[in-house]
Amino acid sequence: MTRKYDVIVVGAGPSGLLAAKAAGENGLEVALLEKKTDPTQLTRACGQTLISMNEYFFGNLVQYNARDKRICFIPDGFSFKYDGPYLNLYNLARYTPDGHKIEFGDYTEQKRKGDSGKVAISFDKEILFQCLLDEVKSCGVKVFPGVNIQQVINSNDGVRVEGSGQTFESAYLIAADGVNSRIAEVTGFNKDRYYYCNFYSLSYYLSGVEPPQPEQVVLIPGFSEQGAFRCYLLPRPIRGEHNLIVVTVDPRVNLETAVDYFMNEAICAPWFKKAKKLKAFSAVCNCYSAIINPYKDRVLVAGDVGSTQELELTGALISGWKAGQAISTAVQEEKLGINVKGVSQYTNWWKGTYIDPGCPEIYMTGMCTPYILNTAEDMNYVYGLIKDPIPACWNPYTAANAIRQSMAKAIAIAQKERPDIVQKLERKRLPAKELLTEITKISKPVS
Ligand SMILES: Cc1cc2nc3c(=O)[nH]c(=O)nc-3n(C[C@H](O)[C@H](O)[C@H](O)COP(=O)(O)OP(=O)(O)OC[C@H]3O[C@@H](n4cnc5c(N)ncnc54)[C@H](O)[C@@H]3O)c2cc1C
């Protein structure tokens, strides 16, 4: 049986839930289709930190209103309930393999400022899903779990989607099915995209970890004969728990071995003496160049679908909300018989906020450091020269910028001491595509 909606949203992740909420609140007939049978279940690795809370991100300041238990986006003016546990995070500490620490913000100073010193919060994503699902249902959105969309068929005045033996019809489709989007593939959005590599991750919830600071995000790189990798250690909002996430773009790296390295051999190994593994997650994400124009043939792309690998939760929530508003506007404009501008407002925002500032290239360049400084010794030397304070942040774009600026001083010193390393650093000027050439050759997109 086919059903006719104003909009179908494929994917009930952060982006799809916000898109459905926006369209539902505006009175549209909305179908939200999700392949998981339980949309609230977390099935993929995630750090579960709401990033960039001390600066603008995609045009918004994201705040947690603890009084009313709401996550709020200012100035766009939308919010939703989150009544689960949370923990303020005050800075990022990035270590070299030999233990030199570069802090993004002074932990003690940030913590002294209290709520306004936080750079992020750590939260529980399953509770966030539950809260959003409740809101989405309460504004009339029809939610269909267990529907894995495989096909998209266009007609003159709408879209038909098929999957798991069901068919749905609507005037518009919002593709919010994440980084390995089936919708982007079957509708041709991926045709002109450059494929870089995959981003692999393995994560463990752990108890008993004893890092130097309880409310800090830690990043540590590692090298093995197989290739380079790095770990993030993120406090969970549940007292006494941490999330250890080990990531790589190199398909030769064994992530289990990399986890063992951090827990037993690396400079952080003493923190894990009493650690117990509680739960494991993994993720494999395609890294394509970004979608430049996120709309065609009545399909609008939201969230990670259009990104190189991730927009972060903050970005996915914002783009989902804006996509839902854009389609609501377009539907209303069509009803009124006036010029349809809703969609172009979204595509202009996407270009102005994500594409034009160069976010996709900055993000991918962040993955290239081990292909510029390709030994632990090189990394220890160069990053060991960074001694000046760096502004507080937990935001990949700001962090990359800050490191680039600090690096300029380090290069001046290295020019005298280690011209061989300066020669390697020259490669920093190359585009991510070139830096990752060898990895691209041995990688293959997942579907
Ligand atoms: C290891 C790792 C750690 C991360 N840590 C953080 C972090 O700490 N902070 C942060 O801000 N971000 C983090 N992120 C990024 C964050 O998880 C994503 O940016 C965010 O989840 C994107 O939301 P989305 O809704 O666009 O996509 P997704 O969260 O991927 O949601 C897509 C949804 O679509 C569904 N779906 C997929 N295909 C279909 C189909 N064919 N039919 C129907 N449904 C479908 C999926 O089941 C899923 O529910 C991390 C990512 C990874 C991989």
The ligand as an SDF file (V2000), in Angstrom:
LIG
                    3D

 53 58  0  0  0  0  0  0  0  0999 V2000
   33.3340    7.0590   16.2370 C   0  0  0  0  0  0  0  0  0  0  0  0
   32.5090    8.3020   16.1660 C   0  0  0  0  0  0  0  0  0  0  0  0
   32.4670    9.1790   17.2430 C   0  0  0  0  0  0  0  0  0  0  0  0
   31.7040   10.3410   17.1780 C   0  0  0  0  0  0  0  0  0  0  0  0
   31.6750   11.1630   18.2630 N   0  0  0  0  0  0  0  0  0  0  0  0
   30.9770   12.3250   18.2100 C   0  0  0  0  0  0  0  0  0  0  0  0
   30.9510   13.2210   19.3040 C   0  0  0  0  0  0  0  0  0  0  0  0
   31.5080   12.9590   20.3870 O   0  0  0  0  0  0  0  0  0  0  0  0
   30.2640   14.3920   19.1700 N   0  0  0  0  0  0  0  0  0  0  0  0
   29.6200   14.7170   18.0180 C   0  0  0  0  0  0  0  0  0  0  0  0
   29.0270   15.7920   17.9550 O   0  0  0  0  0  0  0  0  0  0  0  0
   29.5960   13.8800   16.9830 N   0  0  0  0  0  0  0  0  0  0  0  0
   30.2670   12.6880   17.0400 C   0  0  0  0  0  0  0  0  0  0  0  0
   30.2340   11.8270   15.9820 N   0  0  0  0  0  0  0  0  0  0  0  0
   29.4600   12.1910   14.7830 C   0  0  0  0  0  0  0  0  0  0  0  0
   27.9710   11.9800   14.9850 C   0  0  0  0  0  0  0  0  0  0  0  0
   27.7350   10.6780   15.4390 O   0  0  0  0  0  0  0  0  0  0  0  0
   27.2600   12.2220   13.6630 C   0  0  0  0  0  0  0  0  0  0  0  0
   27.7080   13.4450   13.0970 O   0  0  0  0  0  0  0  0  0  0  0  0
   25.7490   12.2670   13.8100 C   0  0  0  0  0  0  0  0  0  0  0  0
   25.2470   11.1060   14.4170 O   0  0  0  0  0  0  0  0  0  0  0  0
   25.1150   12.4250   12.4340 C   0  0  0  0  0  0  0  0  0  0  0  0
   23.7290   12.3880   12.5330 O   0  0  0  0  0  0  0  0  0  0  0  0
   22.8460   12.0200   11.2640 P   0  0  0  0  0  0  0  0  0  0  0  0
   21.4480   12.0490   11.7370 O   0  0  0  0  0  0  0  0  0  0  0  0
   23.2240   12.8530   10.1220 O   0  0  0  0  0  0  0  0  0  0  0  0
   23.2660   10.5350   10.8730 O   0  0  0  0  0  0  0  0  0  0  0  0
   23.2090    9.1940   11.7250 P   0  0  0  0  0  0  0  0  0  0  0  0
   23.4140    9.4580   13.1610 O   0  0  0  0  0  0  0  0  0  0  0  0
   24.1490    8.2660   11.0440 O   0  0  0  0  0  0  0  0  0  0  0  0
   21.7090    8.6870   11.5290 O   0  0  0  0  0  0  0  0  0  0  0  0
   21.2730    8.1080   10.3160 C   0  0  0  0  0  0  0  0  0  0  0  0
   20.0700    7.2310   10.6090 C   0  0  0  0  0  0  0  0  0  0  0  0
   19.5650    6.7260    9.3700 O   0  0  0  0  0  0  0  0  0  0  0  0
   19.2620    5.3540    9.5020 C   0  0  0  0  0  0  0  0  0  0  0  0
   19.3680    4.7620    8.1580 N   0  0  0  0  0  0  0  0  0  0  0  0
   20.4980    4.5600    7.4440 C   0  0  0  0  0  0  0  0  0  0  0  0
   20.2010    4.0330    6.2360 N   0  0  0  0  0  0  0  0  0  0  0  0
   18.8580    3.9100    6.1890 C   0  0  0  0  0  0  0  0  0  0  0  0
   17.9570    3.4210    5.1980 C   0  0  0  0  0  0  0  0  0  0  0  0
   18.3960    2.9680    4.0080 N   0  0  0  0  0  0  0  0  0  0  0  0
   16.6340    3.4040    5.4750 N   0  0  0  0  0  0  0  0  0  0  0  0
   16.1710    3.8430    6.6810 C   0  0  0  0  0  0  0  0  0  0  0  0
   16.9880    4.3140    7.6580 N   0  0  0  0  0  0  0  0  0  0  0  0
   18.3110    4.3590    7.4070 C   0  0  0  0  0  0  0  0  0  0  0  0
   20.3190    4.8440   10.4790 C   0  0  0  0  0  0  0  0  0  0  0  0
   19.9130    3.6400   11.1010 O   0  0  0  0  0  0  0  0  0  0  0  0
   20.4100    6.0120   11.4700 C   0  0  0  0  0  0  0  0  0  0  0  0
   19.4840    5.8940   12.5060 O   0  0  0  0  0  0  0  0  0  0  0  0
   30.9690   10.6380   16.0140 C   0  0  0  0  0  0  0  0  0  0  0  0
   30.9820    9.7460   14.9230 C   0  0  0  0  0  0  0  0  0  0  0  0
   31.7350    8.5830   14.9890 C   0  0  0  0  0  0  0  0  0  0  0  0
   31.7360    7.6290   13.8290 C   0  0  0  0  0  0  0  0  0  0  0  0
  1  2  1  0
  2  3  1  0
  2 52  2  0
  3  4  2  0
  4  5  1  0
  4 50  1  0
  5  6  2  0
  6  7  1  0
  6 13  1  0
  7  8  2  0
  7  9  1  0
  9 10  1  0
 10 11  2  0
 10 12  1  0
 12 13  2  0
 13 14  1  0
 14 15  1  0
 14 50  1  0
 15 16  1  0
 16 17  1  0
 16 18  1  0
 18 19  1  0
 18 20  1  0
 20 21  1  0
 20 22  1  0
 22 23  1  0
 23 24  1  0
 24 25  2  0
 24 26  1  0
 24 27  1  0
 27 28  1  0
 28 29  2  0
 28 30  1  0
 28 31  1  0
 31 32  1  0
 32 33  1  0
 33 34  1  0
 33 48  1  0
 34 35  1  0
 35 36  1  0
 35 46  1  0
 36 37  1  0
 36 45  1  0
 37 38  2  0
 38 39  1  0
 39 40  1  0
 39 45  2  0
 40 41  1  0
 40 42  2  0
 42 43  1  0
 43 44  2  0
 44 45  1  0
 46 47  1  0
 46 48  1  0
 48 49  1  0
 50 51  2  0
 51 52  1  0
 52 53  1  0
M  END
$$$$
